[in-house]
């Protein structure tokens, strides 16, 4: 265990005095009850606008109203099957696993642990990490109401009508989740997502007879308090969290100000929300298009939020700043560069919590093409992917089919090397394979100890993969595996993580890239990177990895060396895809040229949040300081 004072100093250095001071004062306010006073529970219902007047308002909104939608409906058996399960009470969590919630789900019972939260407990008293209650994300997932978009899509494609079912479910949630009470008021981002999805449903069923004046008034009442809650707590996400939460919440303030001009404080929400949103985009998306959360899925979250913000800003003649457009285009370039064109998947890299806030397509959750297609169309760059499932999302943002002409400016060439130095990503692509290398100097909070990780793809298959994330609230061994160095294709000193693990989302002694060189010849690509790491074990420990990929054959040569003076072995971890076990050949040697025998262990692979499956873990170990491994596909 490192010296406590050293940990405090490192934490201050990494997170900054502003963050530490805010968290300290926030905890004082929370524990003293001062914070609670800012979020009242006994709120008088006020009629801000009547239903007839709202229907008469000329407030533009995406492409969700039935009159604005003009793309050709197409029946989708997979969507129909999912809607049938949903109506029967089987809810699909994190785009992967069904749990039987029942037709009368109370919105408060955890589907795994069975724990039922109180609807009378103030949100400031509810922990989001409790092993007895279970991972609170299982409570939040249904209350995001992302499933409403699936129902709306089903209604549009099949000319059916679930308006009564949708509006009744919103009313049921309102009845069981009083303002500022219960777990579903615990997170401002969750509140924001619920507001977005309710707003979409309100517009789609705008003229529906099930939207009665009484229901409308109650929904408006809760929407007002949801937005006001986000506004009152916005600095927690802007200072203490500062990731996709802040973008989601500042976007809600901007959108709410545009959509609800009749609400008190709407002008304030709109003006400040827009300024804060632009500030967050400029800070969180690096100039090379990479993202500060070091996670592909969270970057997609931002892609969808950018789509909402850009479209609505333009519809209301209140566009976001030029920098937002620049960062959106740079994000498209980065993510497209890392995309497998056959499957639409990206490396399962970084934290992956199952987030897909706006499911406008029945494409698999791991397929990023619908979201990239939509933003590309919104930015006027044309369609990138032509299948119906990849095109539909753009239509729901109001992009007409005729506008999505094929104009893929970032089509990946058959042989190409790319690098994103600010974010620390290096890629090689040829006709047969894709290689993804991470070598970062963290300036923003890392989520996983995964520096110098290598992902390898062959023929559309991720044959050397990242283990994933699994759960944010799990036992210590699983957390260490998925979040630690062992869960990645990199090397370790003595089985330790590259950084020292602190609390839930905290790492100490962030690893730093100190040198990177690349080379390309007619025969191969070459990368060499060095990181400073393991500072919790000793001083001046460096891990250097070189990777050579031959252009005309499926062969990679990876050499790892760790400079240190400790009596610890060196280990090299590889996570091959189970289905490729008999096609991958390893040949590893130590610094003396002696062949190292592989230790085949049982590891884990988590392609979706909350789901894991057994997977092979290949480990090479030496008492020396160097391992050279050749990976070849036969």
C-alpha positions in Angstrom: 0.0 0.0 0.0 1.6 3.3 -1.0 2.0 6.1 1.5 -1.3 7.8 2.3 0.1 11.3 1.9 1.5 10.3 -1.5 -1.9 9.1 -2.6 -3.5 12.3 -1.4 -1.0 14.3 -3.3 -1.4 12.2 -6.5 -5.2 12.6 -6.3 -5.0 16.3 -5.9 -2.5 16.5 -8.8 -4.7 14.4 -11.1 -8.1 15.7 -10.2 -7.4 19.3 -9.4 -8.2 21.6 -6.5 -11.5 22.7 -8.0 -12.8 19.1 -8.1 -11.6 18.3 -4.6 -13.1 21.5 -3.1 -16.4 20.9 -4.8 -16.7 17.3 -3.7 -15.8 18.3 -0.2 -18.4 21.0 0.0 -21.0 18.8 -1.8 -20.6 16.1 0.8 -21.0 18.6 3.6 -24.2 19.9 2.1 -25.5 16.4 1.5 -24.8 15.0 5.0 -26.0 18.2 6.7 -29.3 18.2 4.8 -28.6 21.6 3.1 -28.6 19.9 -0.3 -32.0 18.3 0.4 -33.5 21.7 0.9 -32.8 22.6 -2.7 -34.9 19.7 -3.9 -38.3 19.9 -2.4 -40.7 16.9 -2.4 -44.0 18.7 -1.6 -44.5 20.7 -4.8 -47.7 22.3 -5.9 -49.0 21.3 -9.3 -49.2 24.3 -11.6 -50.7 24.4 -15.1 -48.0 26.0 -17.3 -50.0 25.6 -20.6 -53.1 23.8 -21.5 -53.1 20.9 -24.0 -54.9 22.8 -26.8 -52.5 25.7 -26.6 -49.5 23.4 -26.6 -50.8 21.6 -29.7 -51.2 24.9 -31.4 -47.6 26.0 -30.7 -45.2 26.0 -33.6 -42.3 24.4 -31.8 -40.2 22.2 -34.2 -38.9 18.9 -32.9 -36.8 16.3 -34.8 -38.8 14.1 -37.1 -41.0 12.4 -34.5 -44.4 13.8 -35.3 -46.3 11.5 -37.6 -46.9 14.3 -40.1 -43.1 15.0 -40.5 -42.1 11.3 -41.1 -41.8 10.5 -44.7 -39.6 7.3 -45.0 -41.0 4.0 -46.1 -42.3 1.8 -43.3 -40.9 -1.8 -43.2 -42.0 -4.6 -41.0 -39.3 -5.9 -38.7 -39.9 -9.3 -37.1 -37.2 -8.8 -34.5 -38.7 -5.5 -33.4 -42.2 -7.1 -33.3 -40.9 -10.0 -31.2 -39.3 -7.5 -28.7 -42.4 -5.4 -28.4 -44.4 -8.6 -27.7 -42.1 -9.5 -24.9 -42.1 -6.0 -23.5 -45.9 -6.0 -23.3 -45.8 -9.4 -21.6 -43.6 -8.0 -18.9 -40.2 -9.2 -20.2 -37.8 -6.2 -20.3 -34.5 -6.3 -22.2 -31.7 -4.9 -20.1 -28.6 -3.2 -21.6 -29.6 -4.4 -25.1 -28.8 -8.0 -24.2 -30.5 -9.8 -21.4 -34.3 -10.2 -20.6 -35.6 -10.1 -17.1 -39.3 -10.8 -16.2 -40.5 -7.6 -14.6 -44.2 -8.5 -15.0 -47.0 -6.4 -16.5 -47.4 -4.4 -13.3 -43.7 -3.5 -12.6 -43.4 -1.0 -9.7 -40.3 0.8 -11.1 -38.5 0.3 -7.8 -37.7 -3.4 -7.4 -34.3 -4.7 -8.5 -34.7 -7.5 -11.0 -31.6 -9.4 -9.8 -31.5 -8.9 -6.0 -35.2 -8.4 -5.4 -34.5 -5.4 -3.3 -37.4 -2.8 -3.4 -36.5 0.8 -2.9 -38.7 3.1 -0.9 -40.5 5.8 -2.9 -40.5 8.0 0.1 -36.7 8.2 0.6 -35.2 11.5 -0.6 -32.8 11.0 -3.4 -29.9 12.6 -1.5 -30.0 9.7 1.0 -29.8 6.9 -1.6 -26.4 5.3 -2.4 -25.7 4.3 -6.0 -23.3 1.6 -4.9 -24.6 -0.9 -2.4 -23.9 -4.7 -2.5 -27.2 -5.5 -0.8 -29.4 -3.4 -3.0 -27.5 -4.3 -6.1 -26.3 -2.3 -9.1 -28.6 0.6 -9.3 -28.4 0.7 -13.1 -30.9 -2.1 -13.1 -33.4 0.2 -11.5 -32.6 3.1 -13.8 -32.7 1.2 -17.1 -36.5 0.8 -17.4 -37.0 4.3 -16.0 -35.0 5.8 -18.9 -38.0 5.0 -21.1 -35.7 4.3 -24.0 -38.1 1.4 -24.8 -40.7 4.0 -25.8 -38.7 4.7 -29.0 -38.9 1.0 -29.9 -42.7 1.1 -29.4 -42.9 4.3 -31.5 -40.8 2.7 -34.3 -43.1 -0.4 -34.2 -46.2 1.8 -34.4 -44.8 3.7 -37.4 -43.6 0.6 -39.3 -46.7 -1.5 -38.7 -49.4 1.2 -38.6 -50.4 0.0 -35.1 -51.2 2.1 -32.1 -49.7 1.9 -28.6 -50.4 5.5 -27.6 -52.6 4.5 -24.7 -50.1 1.9 -23.5 -47.2 4.5 -23.7 -49.0 7.3 -22.0 -50.4 5.0 -19.3 -46.9 3.7 -18.5 -45.7 7.3 -18.1 -48.5 8.1 -15.8 -47.8 4.9 -13.8 -44.2 6.0 -13.3 -45.3 9.4 -12.2 -47.6 7.8 -9.6 -44.9 5.7 -8.1 -42.0 8.1 -8.3 -42.9 11.3 -6.4 -40.8 14.4 -7.2 -37.2 14.1 -5.8 -38.0 10.9 -4.0 -36.8 7.3 -4.7 -33.9 5.9 -6.7 -35.1 7.2 -10.1 -34.3 10.8 -8.9 -30.8 9.9 -7.8 -29.0 10.7 -11.0 -29.4 13.8 -13.1 -28.4 12.1 -16.3 -31.1 9.5 -15.8 -33.6 12.2 -15.3 -32.4 13.9 -18.5 -32.7 10.7 -20.5 -36.2 10.1 -19.2 -37.2 13.7 -20.1 -35.8 13.3 -23.7 -37.7 10.1 -24.3 -41.0 11.4 -22.8 -40.6 14.5 -25.0 -40.2 12.2 -28.1 -43.3 10.3 -27.1 -45.3 13.5 -26.5 -44.5 14.7 -30.0 -45.2 11.4 -31.7 -48.6 11.0 -29.9 -49.3 14.7 -30.0 -52.8 14.4 -31.4 -53.6 11.0 -29.8 -56.9 10.9 -27.8 -55.1 9.1 -25.0 -53.2 12.4 -24.4 -55.9 14.0 -22.3 -55.7 17.4 -20.7 -55.3 15.8 -17.2 -52.5 13.6 -18.4 -50.8 16.4 -20.2 -50.9 18.6 -17.2 -49.4 16.0 -14.9 -46.6 15.1 -17.4 -45.7 18.8 -17.8 -45.6 19.2 -14.1 -43.1 16.4 -13.7 -41.1 17.4 -16.7 -40.7 20.9 -15.2 -39.4 19.5 -12.0 -37.1 17.1 -13.7 -35.5 19.9 -15.7 -35.3 22.1 -12.6 -33.7 19.2 -10.7 -31.0 18.9 -13.4 -30.5 22.7 -13.4 -30.1 22.9 -9.6 -27.6 20.0 -9.6 -25.8 20.8 -12.8 -22.4 21.7 -11.3 -22.1 18.2 -9.9 -21.8 16.8 -13.4 -19.8 19.8 -14.7 -17.2 19.7 -12.0 -17.3 16.4 -10.1 -18.2 14.0 -12.9 -17.4 15.9 -16.2 -18.0 13.2 -18.7 -21.0 12.2 -20.8 -23.3 13.0 -17.8 -22.4 16.7 -18.2 -23.1 16.7 -21.9 -26.4 14.9 -21.4 -27.6 17.3 -18.7 -26.5 20.6 -20.3 -28.1 19.4 -23.5 -31.4 18.8 -21.6 -31.3 22.4 -20.3 -30.7 23.7 -23.8 -33.4 21.5 -25.4 -35.9 22.2 -22.6 -35.5 25.9 -23.0 -36.2 25.5 -26.7 -39.1 23.1 -26.3 -40.9 24.6 -23.3 -40.8 28.4 -23.7 -43.8 28.6 -21.4 -41.9 27.1 -18.4 -40.6 29.4 -15.7 -36.8 29.8 -16.2 -36.9 28.4 -19.8 -34.8 31.3 -21.1 -32.2 30.7 -18.4 -32.1 27.0 -19.1 -31.7 27.6 -22.8 -29.0 30.3 -22.6 -26.9 28.7 -19.8 -27.5 25.2 -21.0 -26.2 26.0 -24.5 -23.1 27.8 -23.2 -22.3 24.9 -20.8 -22.9 22.3 -23.6 -20.5 24.1 -26.0 -18.0 24.3 -23.2 -18.3 20.6 -22.4 -18.0 19.5 -26.1 -14.9 21.7 -26.5 -13.3 20.2 -23.4 -14.4 16.6 -23.6 -13.8 15.8 -27.3 -10.2 16.3 -28.1 -9.2 18.1 -31.2 -8.2 14.8 -33.0 -11.8 13.5 -32.4 -10.9 11.2 -29.5 -12.9 11.3 -26.2 -11.8 11.9 -22.7 -13.6 8.9 -21.3 -11.3 6.6 -23.3 -14.3 4.3 -24.2 -15.9 3.6 -27.5 -19.4 3.2 -26.1 -19.3 6.5 -24.2 -18.1 8.2 -27.4 -21.2 6.8 -29.1 -23.4 8.2 -26.3 -21.9 11.6 -27.2 -22.5 11.0 -30.9 -26.3 10.6 -30.3 -26.4 13.6 -28.0 -24.6 15.7 -30.6 -27.2 14.6 -33.1 -30.0 15.9 -30.9 -28.3 19.2 -30.1 -27.3 20.0 -33.7 -30.6 19.2 -35.2 -32.7 21.0 -32.6 -30.4 24.0 -32.5 -30.8 24.4 -36.3 -34.5 23.8 -36.3 -34.9 26.7 -33.7 -32.4 28.9 -35.6 -30.1 28.8 -32.6 -27.2 26.7 -33.8 -24.4 25.4 -31.6 -20.9 26.9 -32.0 -18.6 26.1 -35.0 -16.3 24.2 -32.6 -19.1 21.8 -31.8 -19.5 21.0 -35.5 -15.7 20.6 -35.8 -15.5 18.2 -32.9 -18.5 16.2 -34.2 -16.8 15.8 -37.6 -13.5 14.8 -35.9 -15.4 12.2 -33.8 -16.9 10.7 -36.9 -13.4 10.4 -38.5 -11.9 8.7 -35.4 -14.8 6.2 -34.8 -15.0 5.4 -38.5 -11.3 4.7 -38.6 -11.6 2.2 -35.8 -14.8 0.6 -37.1 -15.0 -2.9 -38.6 -16.9 -2.3 -41.8 -18.4 -5.8 -41.9 -20.1 -5.8 -38.5 -20.2 -2.2 -37.6 -18.4 -3.0 -34.3 -15.6 -1.1 -32.6 -13.1 -2.6 -30.2 -14.8 -3.4 -26.9 -12.4 -0.9 -25.4 -12.9 1.2 -22.3 -15.9 1.2 -20.0 -19.0 -0.2 -21.6 -22.1 0.1 -19.4 -24.7 -0.9 -22.1 -25.8 2.7 -22.8 -27.8 3.2 -26.0 -30.1 6.0 -25.0 -32.0 6.3 -28.2 -32.6 2.9 -30.0 -33.7 4.1 -33.4 -32.6 0.9 -35.1 -32.8 -2.9 -34.5 -29.2 -3.3 -35.4 -27.2 -5.1 -32.7 -26.1 -2.9 -29.8 -22.5 -3.4 -30.8 -23.2 -2.1 -34.3 -22.2 1.6 -34.4 -23.2 2.3 -38.0 -26.7 3.6 -37.4 -25.5 6.3 -35.1 -22.5 7.3 -37.2 -24.8 7.3 -40.3 -27.2 9.7 -38.6 -24.6 12.2 -37.5 -22.9 12.1 -40.9 -26.2 12.9 -42.6 -27.0 15.6 -40.1 -23.6 17.2 -40.8 -24.2 17.1 -44.6 -21.5 14.5 -45.2 -23.9 12.0 -46.8 -24.6 8.4 -46.0 -21.8 6.1 -44.9 -23.7 2.8 -44.7 -26.5 1.8 -47.0 -28.4 -1.0 -45.3 -32.0 -0.2 -44.1 -31.1 -0.8 -40.5 -28.1 1.6 -40.8 -30.2 4.3 -42.5 -33.3 4.4 -40.3 -31.8 6.4 -37.4 -31.1 9.3 -39.7 -34.8 9.4 -40.7 -35.9 9.8 -37.1 -33.9 13.0 -36.9 -35.8 14.4 -39.8 -33.2 13.7 -42.5 -35.1 13.0 -45.7 -34.1 9.8 -47.5 -33.2 11.9 -50.6 -30.7 13.9 -48.6 -28.7 10.8 -47.6 -26.8 10.4 -50.9 -23.7 8.3 -50.7 -20.8 10.6 -50.0 -18.6 8.7 -47.7 -15.6 11.0 -47.4 -13.9 8.8 -44.8 -14.1 5.4 -46.6 -11.3 3.4 -45.2 -8.7 2.5 -47.9 -7.6 -1.1 -48.3 -4.2 -0.3 -46.8 -3.9 2.5 -44.3 -2.2 3.6 -41.1 -3.8 6.2 -38.8 -2.8 7.8 -35.6 -4.5 10.0 -33.1 -1.7 11.4 -31.0 -3.8 13.5 -28.6 -5.9 10.6 -27.6 -3.2 8.0 -28.0 -4.6 5.6 -30.6 -2.8 3.9 -33.5 -4.4 1.8 -36.2 -3.4 -0.3 -39.2 -5.8 -1.7 -41.8 -5.3 -3.9 -44.8 -7.6 -6.1 -46.9 -7.5 -8.9 -44.3 -7.1 -7.3 -40.9 -7.4 -4.4 -38.6 -4.9 -3.6 -35.7 -5.7 -1.2 -32.9 -3.1 0.0 -30.4 -3.5 2.1 -27.4 -0.6 4.3 -26.0 -1.9 7.2 -24.0 -0.6 9.9 -21.7 -3.7 10.4 -19.5 -4.7 13.9 -18.8 -8.3 12.9 -17.9 -9.4 10.2 -15.5 -8.7 6.7 -16.9 -11.3 4.0 -16.4 -9.2 0.9 -16.9 -5.6 0.0 -16.5 -5.2 -0.9 -20.2 -2.3 1.1 -21.7 -0.5 -0.5 -24.6 -3.5 -2.8 -25.2 -3.6 -4.3 -28.7 -6.8 -5.4 -30.5 -6.6 -7.6 -33.6 -9.4 -8.2 -36.1 -9.4 -10.6 -39.0 -12.2 -11.0 -41.6 -14.6 -9.0 -39.5 -13.9 -11.0 -36.3 -12.3 -9.6 -33.2 -9.8 -12.4 -32.7 -7.7 -10.8 -30.0 -10.1 -8.8 -27.8 -10.6 -6.6 -24.8 -12.3 -8.5 -22.0 -14.9 -5.8 -21.6 -16.5 -4.3 -18.4 -19.2 -6.6 -17.1 -20.6 -4.6 -14.1 -19.9 -1.5 -12.2 -21.1 -3.1 -9.0 -19.5 -6.6 -8.7 -17.2 -8.5 -6.4 -13.6 -7.3 -6.1 -12.1 -10.2 -8.1 -14.3 -9.5 -11.2 -13.8 -5.8 -11.0 -10.0 -6.3 -10.9 -10.1 -8.7 -13.9 -12.3 -6.6 -16.2 -10.9 -3.1 -15.2 -7.4 -4.1 -14.5 -4.4 -4.9 -16.7 -5.2 -8.6 -16.7 -8.3 -8.0 -18.7 -6.4 -6.5 -21.6 -3.9 -7.6 -24.2 -0.8 -6.1 -22.6 1.9 -7.0 -20.1 2.1 -6.8 -16.3 4.8 -6.7 -13.7 4.1 -9.4 -11.1 0.4 -9.5 -11.9 -0.1 -6.0 -10.7 -2.1 -3.3 -12.4 -0.3 -0.6 -14.3 -1.9 1.9 -11.9 -3.0 1.7 -8.3 -6.7 1.1 -7.8 -8.5 3.5 -5.4 -12.3 3.8 -4.9 -14.9 2.9 -7.5 -13.8 5.0 -10.5 -10.5 6.2 -9.2 -7.0 5.2 -10.2 -3.8 6.6 -8.7 -0.5 7.1 -10.5 -1.9 7.4 -14.0 0.3 5.8 -16.6 1.9 8.2 -19.1 3.2 7.7 -22.6 6.8 9.0 -22.7 7.8 8.1 -26.2 6.2 6.8 -29.4 7.7 6.0 -32.8 6.0 4.6 -35.9 7.4 3.3 -39.2 5.9 2.0 -42.5 7.7 0.1 -45.2 6.5 -1.8 -48.2 6.5 -5.0 -46.1 5.3 -4.0 -42.6 4.0 -1.4 -40.2 5.9 -0.8 -36.9 4.9 0.8 -33.6 7.0 1.3 -30.5 5.7 3.0 -27.4 6.9 3.5 -23.8 4.8 4.3 -20.8 5.8 5.2 -17.3 3.8 3.0 -15.0 3.7 0.9 -11.7 4.7 3.9 -9.7 3.0 2.3 -6.7 5.6 -0.5 -6.9 8.8 1.6 -7.5 10.4 4.5 -9.2 11.3 4.8 -12.9 9.5 1.7 -14.1 8.9 1.8 -17.8 7.0 -0.6 -20.1 8.0 -0.5 -23.7 6.0 -2.4 -26.3 6.8 -2.8 -30.0 4.4 -4.2 -32.5 5.2 -5.2 -36.1 2.4 -6.2 -38.5 3.4 -7.7 -41.8 1.4 -6.4 -44.7 1.1 -9.5 -46.8 0.4 -12.1 -44.2 -1.5 -12.5 -40.9 1.5 -12.3 -38.6 2.2 -9.9 -35.7 5.4 -9.6 -33.7 5.0 -8.1 -30.2 7.8 -7.4 -27.9 7.3 -6.2 -24.3 10.1 -5.1 -22.0 9.6 -3.7 -18.5 12.6 -1.9 -16.9 12.6 -2.3 -13.1 14.7 -3.5 -10.1 12.1 -5.5 -8.3 12.0 -9.3 -7.7 8.9 -9.8 -9.7 8.1 -11.8 -12.8 6.8 -10.4 -16.0 3.6 -11.6 -17.5 2.0 -11.1 -20.9 -1.7 -11.5 -21.3 -3.7 -12.4 -24.5 -7.5 -12.8 -24.9 -8.2 -14.8 -28.0 -11.7 -15.2 -29.2 -12.9 -18.7 -28.3 -14.0 -19.5 -31.8 -10.5 -18.8 -33.2 -8.7 -21.0 -30.7 -7.5 -23.5 -33.3 -6.5 -20.9 -35.8 -4.2 -18.7 -33.7 -0.6 -19.7 -33.2 1.6 -18.2 -30.4 5.3 -18.4 -30.3 6.8 -16.6 -27.3 10.4 -16.3 -26.2 12.3 -14.7 -23.3 15.2 -12.3 -23.6 17.6 -15.3 -23.9 15.6 -16.7 -26.8 14.1 -19.6 -24.8 10.6 -20.6 -25.8 8.0 -19.9 -23.2 5.2 -22.3 -22.6 1.7 -20.8 -22.6 -0.4 -21.0 -19.4 -4.0 -21.4 -20.7 -6.3 -20.1 -18.0 -10.0 -19.6 -17.8 -10.8 -15.9 -18.3 -14.0 -13.9 -19.0 -15.4 -12.0 -21.9 -18.2 -9.4 -21.5 -19.6 -8.2 -24.8 -22.6 -6.6 -23.1 -23.1 -5.0 -19.7 -24.2 -7.4 -17.0 -23.3 -10.4 -19.1 -20.1 -12.5 -19.1 -19.1 -15.8 -20.6 -16.0 -18.0 -20.1 -13.1 -17.2 -22.5 -9.5 -18.4 -22.8 -6.8 -16.3 -21.2 -3.3 -17.1 -22.6 -0.4 -16.0 -20.2 3.3 -16.1 -20.9 5.6 -15.5 -17.9 9.3 -15.0 -17.4 11.6 -14.1 -14.5 13.4 -11.8 -16.9 12.4 -8.5 -18.3 11.4 -9.2 -21.9 8.9 -11.3 -23.8 8.7 -11.5 -27.6 5.6 -13.1 -29.1 4.7 -13.9 -32.6 1.0 -14.3 -33.3 0.1 -15.9 -36.6 -3.2 -17.0 -38.1 -3.3 -20.3 -39.9 
